[in-house]
């Protein structure tokens, strides 16, 4: 397993969940998830295998070598089994904040959305607030998934902004919601 040089501890565990540095072995499942869930991602077209290979070789691999990478990506495991991936993206090391990113296997969303998000956010809080001592983490989400906002608000995030008609999606303009959580540790 690779480790991020900017993190003394690159693995975060709680209950039966583990957040581990993104694994190459998960890249094709990630590709599948991203293509299935394009409707809520900032992804303009379906990814091809070649796109994913290039991304892992030229972007992901270099993240492990940087003292201050612009993103820290992790695989989320439950009882050792891959269920999703995400991390901190658009990291601002000076202001100590970052955007949260996370997607899970599509087939797990209907019955386990809140359960997996809740556990993921708990692990991410450890990473962002305890390990990195960040001041703030936030979500940036198209106004498409109201169930997401309920989950993150239960986890202590507050709606900080609504950007009216901020993105053009499937022929119409949608709001973007930004939820934040300040470090209280």
N, C-alpha and C positions, 0 to 999 in steps of 0.2 A: 504494500500500500504506500502510495506517495503521501508526503506531508507538506503542508504549506510552511515555508521558512519563516513567515511572519507570525506563525502561531506556535507557542510552546506546546500546546495541546491541540491536535487536529481532529480528535474523535470526541464526540459528546454522546453520552448514554444516559438513558432514564427509562425505567420500567423495562419493557421488551424492545425499545426503540434505540437506534443508533444513527447518528449523523456522522458520516465518514467522508473524507475527501472524495470527490467525484471519481468514480471508477470507470476505466475504459470498457470493462465488460458490460456496462449498462448503456453504452452509447446508442445501440440500435433500439433498445426499448424506449430510450429518451426520444429518439427520432420518431418512433411510432406515436408516442404520447403527444409530442408537439404537433405532428401532422393531424392527429385526431382532434386536437383542441385549439386549432388556429383561431377560432372565433374569439378567444379572450386573450390571445398573445399578440405581441407586437412582431408578427411574422407575416410577411407579405405573400409568401408562396410556400407550397409544400417543400420540405427538405428532401433531397435525394441522398442516397448512401454516400456519394462522393462529397456532398456538402458537409455531412457529419464527420466523415474521415478528416477532411480539411480542417474543420473547426477544432476537433480534438487534437490534431497534430500541431496546428499553428497558433491556436489561441489557448485552449485548456492547458496543454503541457507547459506553456510558458508561465502560467499563473503561479505554479509551484516554485518558480525560481525568483520571484519578485518579492522585495521587502514590503511593498505597498501595491499589491495588485488592485485593479479596478473592480474585480469581483472575486468572491470566494464561493466556489460551487461544491455542493455535497450531494451524495446519494443518501436517501433516507431508507433505512432498513428496519423491518419489523421481524424480530426473531431471525435475523440474518438474511432475510429475503428482501430484495429490492422492491420498493413500492412507489418511489417517486424521487424527484430531485429538485434542488433549488439552492438558495443561499442568499448571500448579500451581494447586490449588484449596484452599479453606479456609486461605488464607495467614494466618499469624500473624506480623506484622511485628515485634512486640516480641521474641518468642522465636526469630525467624528460622527458622521451619519451615513446611512446606506438604505437603499431600497430593498425590500424583501421580494424574493422570487420563489415560487413553489408550484409545481404541478405533480399530480399523482397519476398512477395508472387510471385510465378512463373508466375501466370496469369497476373500480373501487369507489368512484365518486358518489354514486346514487345512495348507497347504504352506509358509507363510512366517511363522508366528506368532513363532517365536524370532528370526528374522532381523530383522523389523521392530521388535520390542520391544527387541532389543539395540541397534540403531542409534538408536531413539527415546530410550532411557535415556542413551546416550552424549551426545546433544545436550542432553537435559534436565539432565544433570550440569553441563554448561557454563553453562547458564542459572542453575541454582540455586546452584551452588557458586562459580563464577568471577565471573559477572556480578552476582548478588545477594548473594554471600557469606552464604548461608543456612547454618545450623548442621546442619540435618537435613531430609531429605525422607522420605516414607513412603507406603506403599500401605495401603488399607483395602479388603479384598476378601472377598466372601462365599466360603465354602469350597465352590466349585463348579468351579474350574478348576485342578486340580493342576499342569498344564503351565505356568501362569503363575508359580507359586512357584519352579519350577526355573529359569526364565529370569531372574527378578529376583534369585535367590540367586547365580546365575552372575555377575550384574552387581554383586555386592558388597553386596546387601541382606541383612539378617539378620532372621529371624522374632523379633520383639520381644514379641508378645502373641497369644494366641488367646482371643477372647471367646466363651466357650461358649454355644451356643444363643442367640445375640445377635439374630438377625433371623428373622422369620417369612416363609417363602417357599414358595409352592405347597403349603400345608397342613402344613408342618413347620418346626421351628426349626433354623437352620443356625449354625455357628460363623462368626465373622469373624476373618480373619487380618490382622495388622498387621506389615508388613516395613519396616525402616528402614535408612537409610544416613546415616552421619555424614560431614560435610565433612572430608576428609583432605587437601585441596589447600592 
